[in-house]
Amino acid sequence: MAKSKDPIETAHDIFEQFLSIADPESVKPKAPEGKDPKRQAAGKKGGIAGGQARAAKLSPRKRRAIAKKAAETRWKKPSAD
């Protein structure tokens, strides 16, 4: 089911349509919906580099402790409430 617009959005759309008929150059193009692919790629690149840099700084003992805690949490039985 489509989400209905509120009256202000409807009025704004009607006004934009009127402007585009009267003067097509006066209406700004709408920004594309969704996420910016360039920013997504930059975030992914930083995330990958950040994880490697953090792992390089940790001692083997600390990495082992983190991994052990993660495994215990992952395999912990759910509590019976």
Secondary structure, DSSP 8 states (H G I E B T S, - for coil): ------HHHHHHHHHHHHHHHH-GGGS-----SS--HHHHHHHHHHHHHHHHHHHHHS-HHHHHHHHHHHHHHHH------
